[in-house]
Amino acid sequence: MDVEREQREQRDQRDRSHRSRDHDHTSTTSASWRKVEYASRKVKANKFDVESWNLLFKEIESRSANTARAYYEEFLAIFPTSARHWRLYLEHESKDRNWVRVEEIFKRCLKQCPNIDLWKTYLKYLSDNHGTTTDPVVRQQIIDAFEMALASVGCDIHSTVLWQDYIRFLKQYVTVSKLEESQKMESLRKLYQRAVINPMHNMEAIWKEYDSFENNLNKTLAKALLGEHGPKYMQARSIYLKRKRCFEGINRKMLPLPPSTNDAAQVTLWKKLIAYEKSNPQHLSPLGLRSYVTFTYNQCLLNLYRYSEIWYEAAQYLIGENDLQGAFSFYRRGIKAVENSFFLPFVFANTLESRSLIKEAQQIYEDLLASDQQSYQQHLQQEQHQRQQEEEVIEAKQQKQKEEELAKGEKEGEKRGEKEGEKEGEKEKAGEKEGEKEGEKAGVKEEEKEMQVEAAAEKEKEEEEELQPIVENGEGEEVMTVEVEEMEGREELEEVEGVEEGREEKGKDSLSLVYIEYMRFMRRTSGMLEARKVFYRARHSPSVTYHIYIAAAELELKVNKNREVALKIYSLGFKKYTDSIPYMVAYAQFLMSLDDELNTRVLLENILANISKNKSEEIWKMYEKFEVISGNLNSQDNLLQRYNKEFPNIDPNSIFGLVRRHSYLDLWPCPNDEMACFEGGHCGKMFDEAQEGEEGDAAKQKKPRRIFRDKYVKPDLSKMVLFNPDQILNIYTLPTGETITLPAIVGQFLNTLPHFDSQYDDGSLYVDIDLLMKSVLDSDVKLPEIASANQKRKREEDDGKRSSDIYRDRQAQKMKLK
């Protein structure tokens, strides 16, 4: 019984231990997944959050490849040039022996990220997973892989390990005949000779191996070969030392993050290295130099992957070398790498256009606008679906109300039928007459509504017709009109306009700049007709801002010389951007350029009537400037009174408004000091910023400065002591005869020292040390005493003065009591 009880207790204890271990494992796993979810949320909010990515990879390190694969793919889609994470991905898949996926990853990473460590990993994978090196086929595959690695990164300053591994691999091959042995030695000799002229780390070790290799084979031949390649090796070593200095400070492990001022030093160092390589220190052929500089650019872009400047410089370098395909490749890769930037696409399109590749250039703009068109169509579908649902809900409610009203009417009718039957009969005739009158009135109202709708439709149709592309042919003789593609259906058009009226300007997210550049491109290459088609397309896009209307109007006015169409474009934009101050300013400036005083005043008055006070100051500035130039004295006075009523605290007595009225550029009617004394202490704000934009640097210097006299405290000049240099300076004559001015006490001391009457043969002065020391000791010049803190306290005690240090006084009293 005791034995059974003991066994049962042991079994229960073991079960409790297992349950405890399972619980700990479950709690640990749960905590780990919570960290993974937390890090995932962080990187979704900011995909460049490196700390969250590191936490994520730390937590998924012990999980299966199937679980971790999605995270690796997401990370490498953002950072495709991070060699370290490609290796982690490969190691994770290799642990689970997913060899097919491993080879797919190698194909991707070696092309996107030419890195020495990745090539080493690939070569090791080949030797470990493809049989023994005695197999001729496998051996040749590995040799080909080494050659590919050297062609990709063999000229890197850190590539020594690849060369050494390649040499070691060839040495390990066991030959079975003299012919194979001879071929092996010849292959090794050629490999050594390629390696010793490649500037890289630890190249001395390879040279020593080569020296030993040749001497072991044939000392006579070795002397000739080493003598031939020795100078090349020394030159490569000299270049290596210079190149090594250029690499100092470069961080080749940094992730390809977006441009930041924190990485400005890295950009400078890479540019310095590229400039050195362009100087051709190895005296390579033009083709060899181009390959080497291209390789350096590619290595730079592994770290500065999102820097448009580097992509642009690399493409321009290859264009200068007449390698257009290589330049186009850099542009295409750069466009894919640099997100949310239109610089590279625009420059690439200009490059293609300059070489008459119009279709290719146009395709770049179409690719940029493809996402906008898709989002636009999706937006239309969503709006249409939402509207249909709302209409269905409204119809259902109306139908329900009608049914309820009918049921209620029937019940009430039954109750009142008997009582009011007679009354109803009498009122029928009167009701019929009133119904006829009301019907006539309702008919009139319906006709008026229909007429209003028709008038609005006709007005909009007229606007569209007036904006139809009207262009002249090349000779300017014939005029032709091209119908604009109308949107299908009135409802769809209303949806687009409603979306445009209700949206906010998005700045960076807007594709307005792409449309504007596309319009300019089409105007240059295909004429105004095609440029107008782009404008019509942009006008119905939900992603554009007011800029597209201003740009289109400028093209019509300045290129096509068509003021009427330009005015219609501004009018259409005015309906949609009534709250946009920059658009209103541009519209007003356009009307001023047409000398249309009446419409300019009407526009400015409408703007001031519909805009909030805090946004209206710039409009007031423009209005006042316009009246000063074009208006009469009464209109100027009225505007000034209105402004002072709107902003009573800026210019209380209207004096600054009058000063601005009678000024021009940097010419002012009264001096600066006088204006500074005016009530308010400043010259107002209405014209200042506008005039500063028109004036040059010289004019800005002449412009009176604002002086706030009450802001600064004046010093009491009556207590000022005049500076007298004779009191503290003294004249001292140098041995050369030159005189200098020194502080008085220094000059007195120097004058007591002996003169240097003798010289050495080389012209230097002779110094008699004994005489100099005697003069210093016998000098009666009293230098200022610099007393220490202890001496000051002792002097104060001797003079009976009390120290201001309360703590020290208390300590001294305690010492006296003791």
Secondary structure, DSSP 8 states (H G I E B T S, - for coil): -HHHHHHHHHHHHHHHHHHHHHHHHHHHHHHHHHHHHHHHHHHHH-TT-HHHHHHHHHHHTTS-HHHHHHHHHHHHHH-TT-HHHHHHHHHHHHHTT-HHHHHHHHHHHHHH---HHHHHHHHHHHHHHS--TTSHHHHHHHHHHHHHHHHHHTTSTTTHHHHHHHHHHHHH---SSHHHHHHHHHHHHHHHHHHHTS--TTHHHHHHHHHHHHHHH-HHHHHHHHHHHHHHHHHHHHHHHHHHHHHTT--TT-------GGGHHHHHHHHHHHHHHHT-TT---HHHHHHHHHHHHHHHHHHSTT-HHHHHHHHHHHHHTT-HHHHHHHHHHHHHHSTT--HHHHHHHHHHHHTT-HHHHHHHHHHHHHHHHHHHHHHHHHHHHHHHHHHHHHHHHHHHHHHHHHHHHHHHHHHHHHHSHHHHHHHHHHHHHHHHHHHHHHHHHHHHHHHHHHHHHHHHHHHHHHTS-EEE-TTS--EEE------SSHHHHHHHHHHHHH----GGG--HHHHHHHHHHHHHHH-HHHHHHHHHHHHT-TT--THHHHHHHHIIIIIS--HHHHHHHHHHHHHH-TT-HHHHHHHHHHHHHTT-HHHHHHHHHHHHHHS-GGG-HHHHHHHHHHHHHHS-HHHHHHHHHHHHHHSTTT-TTSHHHHHHHT-BTTB-SS-HHHHHTSTTSS--SSSHHHHHHHS-HHHHHHS-----GGGS----GGG-----GGGTEEEEE-TTS-EEEEEHHHHHHHHTS-----B-TTS-B---HHHHHHHHHH----------HHHHHHHHHHTT---S-HHHHHHHHHHHH-
